[in-house]
């Protein structure tokens, strides 16, 4: 079981004298038959603010023989955010939600005391040879909200504020930044921003955000005299002025928020401040006590 705590400086390589706390290259994992790049959690960094999980999937081509098929599986103690750059995924959950998600939209699913969902591309209306490309992240719920009722919310692309400046474009997915606020109602005050820079474009990361991370989706950035290439995650020291510059056209995700309010344990799809609660969730899934997803007849077995 993987504990995530609050003393982040003890878990990360310290780049003395600079603004960067650590730089990680994601590990590749298999999810639903696809390779994904998993940036969080890692050996160097377990959490950035309330974010305890960060996966990039794609870009890849969907074919008759290749689709993303994540069978029904459970969650507790967290909220998931699915955000796409290309393709469509069909979300179904045990609340009865059925929601296709398209690029630039937000699915915010609050697991609370327990929810089950599936994610599939095979019945999401993708065109033949369509590309699939996106990010899934998990936000650990505040301790006082870990056992709240599960919930699901969807927000279309036209609801999310966009900011255009000289050589910079951004969309505020979660939280408030650059004098704009996302309409997505969250817990734990996460910040999550989709950002694109033209060559020479610059963006400053707000110092007011206690813990800040940056994932380079494509392109190359310069930060404090250091290059960040595509597919890398950088975490920055709290309270430091951070300005990133595009050495070539770049696409990046800015994310973070307040430090977690105490230790978290992560096992499979379960997040909790209590090891005992995760053991209960394991037994409940193994013994069929989680709710089911209407219309789904498969399930993901508990890892051994």
N, C-alpha and C positions, 0 to 999 in steps of 0.2 A: 504494500500500500504506500502510495507516494504522498508524504506530507508537504503541504505548502504553507509556509509561515510568513511572518512579517519582517524578519531580519534579512531583507533581500541582499544587503551588502555582503553578507556572509556566504551567499550562494553564487555570486557572480565574480568573474574576473574583473579586477579593478585596473582601469587604464589611468595610471597616476598622472595628475596634472591636466587631464583633458576633460571633455564633457561626456565622453562615452564610457559607460560602465561595463558593457559587454557586447560582443558581436557573435552571433550564432549562425551556423548553416543548418537548415532543417534536416531532419531525418526522413527517409522515405518509408511510408507505411502503406499497407493494402487496406482499402476501405471499400466495401461493396464491389470488389473486383477491379478497382482502380488504384494506381499508385497516387499517393498524396504526399505533399511536403509538410511535415509536422514541425512547426517552429516552437510551439509551447505544448506541454512542458518539455524542458530539456535539462540536461545535467547542469548547465550553467545558470539556468533561469527557470523557475517554476511558475512565476506569475508576474504580470505587469499591471499594477493596479488590481482591479477585480478580475482581469482576464486570466484564466487558468488553462486555456486551450486555444490553439491557433493552427488551422489547417488550410493550406492552399491545394485545391484540386484542379488539374488541367494546367494549360490548355491541351485538349485532346478532342479527337473526332469520335462522334457517336455513330455506330453502325448497327446493322441488324444483329450482329454477333457481339456487340460491345455497348453496354449501357450501364449507367450507375443504378444499382439495385440494392439499396440499404433497407433490409427487411425490418419489420417492427422490432424496436429495442427500447429499453426503459431509461429514464433519467430521474435523478432526484437532486435537489439542492442547488440548482443552477438555472440560468436562462441561456438558450442558444440563439445565435444570430446567423442566418444564412444570407449571403450577399453575393450576387452573381455579376460577372462581367460579360458572359456569353452563355447562351443556352437557357433551358427551362427545366426546373425540377418540380415534381408534384409532391407536396407535403400532405400527409394524412396523420391524424393523431387520435388519441383515445377520448378527446373531448368532442369528436365528430367533425373537426376542422378538415376541410379539403381545399387546399389553396395552391395553385401553381405560382411559382415565383420566377419572375423574369429579371433581366439585368437592371440594376439600379433600384430594385425594390428591397423591402426589408420584411423578413419573417422573424418576429421576436416571440419565442416560445418559452414560457416560464414553467419549469418542471415542478418546483415546490416540493410537496410531499410525494409526488410521483406522477409521471406521465409516460406514455408510450407513443412513438411515432415512427413513420417510414418516410423514406425519401427516394423517389424513383424518377428516372428520365424516360423510361419505356412508354409511359402513358401520359406524358406531359406535353405532347404536341410538337416535339422537336422535328424539324425537317431532316430528311436523309442527309447523312454526313455533317450534321450540325456540330458546331464546336461547343464544348462545355468548359467553363472556366469560372472559378469563384473561390470564395473564402467562407469557412465556417469557424466561428469562435464560440467559446463558452465564457459566461460571466458567472462567477460564484456569487450566490445571493448573500446578503448580509445575514449574520447569525439569526437575528430576530425574525427573518423571513424565510428561513430554510424550509419550514414546514407549511408554507402558505398554500392556498388552493392553486392548482395548476391553471394556466391561462395561455391564450394564443392571441397575437395581434399581427395584423398585416398592414403595411403602409406602402402605397404606390410611389413611383419615382417622382411624380409631380408634387408630392407632399413634402419631400425632403429639400431643405434649402441648398441652393448652389451659389457659389461665390466665384466670380471671374475677375481676375486682375491681370496685370502685365505679365505674360508668360506663365501664369498660374491659374489652374481651375481646381475647385474642390467641391465635394458634396458632404454635408454633415449627416452622417448616418445615425449616430447616437450622441447625446450630450450637447454641450454649448461651446462654441469656439468662434473666433473671428467675428464676434457680435451677431452670430446667428445660432439658433437653437433647433435641434431636431424635434419633431412632434412625438417621437416614440417615447412612451412612458417607461422608464427603467427603474431598476433598483441597484444601489451601489455606485451611482454616478459615473458610469463608464463614458469615455470619450472614444469616438470611432469616426474617422474621416477618410474618405476616398479622395486622393489628390493626384493631379497630373501637372508636370512641369515641362515647359519647353526648354530647349538648350539655354543654359544660363539662368533659368528661373530659380527663384529663391523663396523659401518659406521659413518662418520662425516658429518654433514650437513654444506654446505658452508656458511660461515659467510657473504659472499658478497651478498647473496640473502636476500633482505630486509625483506620480510615476508615469514615464512616457516611453513608448516603444515606436519603432518605425520598421515596417516590412517593405522591402523593395520588390515590387511585383515584376517590374521590367526596367531596363535602363541602368544608369549608374549615377550615384550621388557622391558629392564631396561634403564631409562633415568634419570640421576641426582638423583639417589637413589629412584626413583619412578617406579612402575610397570605399564606398559600399556598393557592391555589385548586385545584380539581379538575384533574387532568391535568398537574401540575407536579412536577418533581423538584428537591429541595434537597439539597445536599451541605454537610456541616458541618465546621468546623475541628477538627483533632485536639486532644484533651485538654480541650475546652471542655464545660462543663455545658450540656446541651440539654434543654429541657422543651417539649413541644408540647401545645397546648390546642385543643380542638375548639370553634370558633365556631358550628358546627352539627354534627349527626351526621355523622361522617366515617369513611371507610374508607381505610386507608393500608398501605403495605408499607415495613417497615424492613429495610435490608440493608447489607452492608459486610463488613469483615474486615481482616486485615493487608494492608499495602501489597504490591503485586506484587514478586516477587523478581527484578526486572530488566525490561528492555525486552521488549515483545511487539509482534508485527506481526499485523494482522488484515486479511485479504483474503477477501471473500465469506464462506464458512463455515469458513475455516481460521484457526487461531490458533497462532502459534509464536514462539519467541524467535529463530528463524533465518529470514531471507528466503529462503535457499536451500531450506529444507525446504518452504516454501510453494510455491516453483516446482516442486519434485518432486511435491507433491500436485496441482498443476494438471495436470501432464503425466499423472500416474496416472489422474486422473478423465477427462481427454480421451481417453486411450488404453484405457480400460476395465479398469484394473488394480485398482480398488477391489472389495471383495466386493459381491455383489448381495443384494437383499432377497427372500427366498423369497415367491413369489406375486405379486410386483410386476413389471410389464413396461414401465413408463414410467421416465423419468429426467429430471432437471433439467440442461439443458446448462450447460456452463461459460460464465460471462459473457465477452463479448468486450471 
